[in-house]
Amino acid sequence: YRTSPEIGALQNISELDKFNNTKIEDSDDLRIFPNPAQNEISLGDNFAKGQKYYITDISGKNVSNGIFNQARISVANLENGTYFLFINENDRASFSKFIIAR
């Protein structure tokens, strides 16, 4: 995987093999709020419902996944820390970093 210095810890994410030949890019379109979050995160209107998403912790371990069908994604089961949300849309996977702080 190609990574930027911000996500050096994500170089070997085996769970993201599901994206196969998909270009993974940090996306300004993927806005997560609130950030830091407590129990749920919301996304901007730039992503169509029905897209797959994956949440990884800072080590690259997949901690949650599903289909983006609502305006919000529950993160109530995640511990405090830094996470990355990946959304697979057509031929690209966008990601953004978010923090859980309770």
Secondary structure, DSSP 8 states (H G I E B T S, - for coil): ----GGGGGGTT-GGGGGGTT-EEEE-SS--EESSSBSSEEEE-TTS-TTEEEEEEETT--EEEEEEE-SSEEE-TTS-SEEEEEEEEETTEEEEEEEEE--
